[in-house]
């Protein structure tokens, strides 16, 4: 008896054939976000911070101490949110003078620092105390905490501070709830606004934001846990962009990045994707990120998220090779190098537990793999 093997198996064998051997990452574990400081890019994993100058990556000589949870940078300082061997988290900063110093000040008892973001010369810190939350801020000159909320507003965060974007007028602070905070760059009162289900205050909230980004033209977009995009304007109107979503019961990790072509023109919004919690015939084992095409006005009309390599404009050359590599891994952060540091504008990603990856030519083939 002859058993015929159906042609439906061919894509599976092709996927296996294009899957490269996964290299051992130079930076393993669960890396942090990437930041630019003094003409280098920095990322951390575990207890170590690494710098990248466009050609080589190395561990910096002096470490802040403790497990590093997140990085931030201004023109003057590199900041590291650290979890020491004992006690609460603490924030340290490294100056051009070549040493780490503790950031101090009255946190009002909110001593469990959870997140840190920086823009211009200001640093914003998310903190928690007994299940309640606050956002602290400081400037490079102050070097000490002050409360952003509560105090300057009666509306307080309900969950962790998870993202920062800014334009020419405002800082936009995103929390892992349905709530945003807006504060003028020049100083002034803090404004808060919530996004309710269908904008109906009588209905339960179903929006949980995970990240926020400026596309580069003062278009501020936020993404929710269920993968929907929202426009956030300076009046704090939060409007869902209809028919644009990661979709298919998959979720946003909160990782957002703008991908630029060789001329530096923004071409794609990249959004980290988590696998479905409910499996169907077309879901399962898909992580990585999705792409959304941009133009000079922001999101290109009629576009929706697609997998890398499926559209004419993409950050990768081959969809199957993408699926068989970084498409298998959940991503916490995505970062494209600036041309002044790396002329190739290499795309990097921090995976949740498989180290730092990069998209570059290996064995004569452009491909995602662990950065060596």
C-alpha positions, -999 to 999 in steps of 0.1 A, spaced: 0 0 0 13 34 -9 7 63 14 7 98 -2 21 127 17 0 157 11 15 190 -2 3 207 30 34 195 47 57 214 23 55 247 42 65 229 74 96 215 58 105 249 43 101 265 77 126 240 91 150 246 62 152 283 67 156 281 105 192 290 113 211 276 143 204 299 173 236 314 186 245 319 222 237 355 231 265 378 243 238 394 266 216 366 279 187 363 303 160 390 304 175 422 291 162 457 299 153 485 275 179 503 253 189 539 259 212 563 242 237 581 264 269 600 253 270 586 217 266 550 229 237 527 234 232 509 267 213 478 277 214 457 309 207 422 319 210 408 354 236 428 374 255 441 343 251 471 320 266 468 284 275 496 260 274 494 222 293 520 200 282 507 166 310 482 162 314 463 195 295 456 226 312 454 260 304 453 297 309 487 313 338 488 339 318 501 368 284 486 376 257 503 398 252 472 421 222 449 423 199 435 396 191 461 370 154 464 362 154 494 338 175 521 323 168 558 314 191 585 301 192 623 298 220 643 282 238 645 316 232 611 333 226 574 327 200 562 352 196 526 365 167 512 385 182 485 407 171 458 430 198 454 457 206 422 476 182 433 503 156 461 508 137 482 484 146 491 448 167 522 443 176 546 415 212 554 407 227 576 381 261 577 364 277 610 353 304 620 329 326 623 360 327 585 360 309 574 392 274 561 403 255 581 429 222 574 447 191 594 438 176 604 471 146 624 484 113 620 501 91 594 483 63 597 508 67 561 517 64 549 481 97 531 484 91 503 459 103 520 427 90 500 397 98 519 365 119 549 352 116 569 320 134 601 309 129 629 284 149 661 280 163 668 315 134 653 334 131 618 349 98 602 358 96 572 383 67 549 390 65 538 426 42 517 448 33 514 485 9 488 499 -10 484 466 -13 522 459 8 539 432 24 573 425 45 589 399 76 608 411 97 631 390 130 649 392 153 671 370 190 666 365 197 697 385 175 686 414 188 651 419 159 643 443 124 631 440 92 651 440 56 638 437 39 643 404 7 626 416 -10 628 439 -6 664 451 -7 682 418 -39 663 408 -66 645 427 -66 617 402 -39 591 410 -25 561 391 -42 528 397 -15 507 383 22 509 374 36 537 353 46 520 320 55 545 293 64 580 284 61 601 253 64 638 246 59 664 219 67 701 217 43 709 245 36 680 269 48 649 285 24 620 282 26 594 310 9 560 305 -1 536 332 -11 499 330 -47 508 334 -71 530 314 -54 562 327 -31 588 313 -14 618 328 -4 649 309 20 676 322 33 706 304 70 706 295 74 741 308 57 731 341 22 735 354 -8 715 366 -11 678 358 -42 666 339 -55 630 340 -81 613 319 -95 577 316 -106 558 286 -138 539 293 -154 511 273 -171 526 243 -166 560 260 -197 552 282 -189 559 319 -217 535 329 -199 506 315 -169 488 330 -135 498 317 -120 474 292 -90 494 282 -56 485 297 -28 504 282 7 488 279 28 513 259 30 548 243 51 563 216 56 595 195 58 585 158 82 614 152 57 640 139 40 648 172 15 619 167 12 602 201 -1 567 199 -8 542 228 -15 505 226 -38 485 248 -33 451 262 -57 436 236 -36 451 208 -58 481 198 -42 515 189 -54 548 203 -45 584 194 -38 607 224 -38 644 216 -28 674 237 -63 678 249 -61 643 263 -88 631 240 -81 593 236 -96 580 204 -94 544 192 -81 539 156 -108 518 141 -99 486 122 -63 487 134 -53 459 159 -28 431 164 -60 410 165 -66 372 165 -69 370 203 -32 380 207 -19 406 230 4 436 232 36 433 252 39 471 253 71 471 231 68 499 205 94 513 181 95 533 149 115 516 121 132 539 97 147 533 62 183 541 52 173 578 47 160 581 82 124 583 71 99 566 95 83 537 76 69 513 101 55 511 136 67 479 153 46 464 182 55 434 203 30 406 203 22 379 228 7 346 219 -30 339 223 -42 326 256 -69 307 237 -57 284 210 -74 280 176 -65 264 143 -47 296 133 -30 306 166 -3 293 188 34 298 190 34 333 175 52 360 194 77 385 180 63 417 166 39 431 141 44 460 116 21 489 106 30 511 76 35 548 82 36 579 59 43 616 65 9 620 82 13 591 106 -3 557 100 -9 552 63 -46 552 53 -61 517 50 -32 499 67 -34 473 94 -8 453 113 9 426 93 37 400 101 72 411 91 81 401 56 45 399 43 42 435 30 62 455 4 78 476 31 91 455 60 119 454 85 129 419 73 134 402 39 117 369 46 86 361 65 93 324 70 127 331 84 112 357 107 87 331 120 113 305 126 136 329 145 124 358 166 88 351 158 90 323 184 100 347 213 80 373 233 97 407 233 99 433 260 117 460 240 125 468 204 151 494 194 166 506 161 201 520 163 205 556 152 226 562 120 252 584 139 260 554 162 255 525 137 254 534 100 236 501 93 208 512 117 206 477 131 174 466 147 177 451 182 152 434 205 152 424 242 135 390 245 117 381 278 143 354 287 165 346 257 188 376 257 194 404 232 187 397 195 196 416 164 186 416 127 218 417 106 235 397 78 248 364 90 262 337 67 254 361 38 217 361 48 198 389 66 183 372 96 172 376 133 194 358 157 209 363 192 235 390 192 270 376 197 
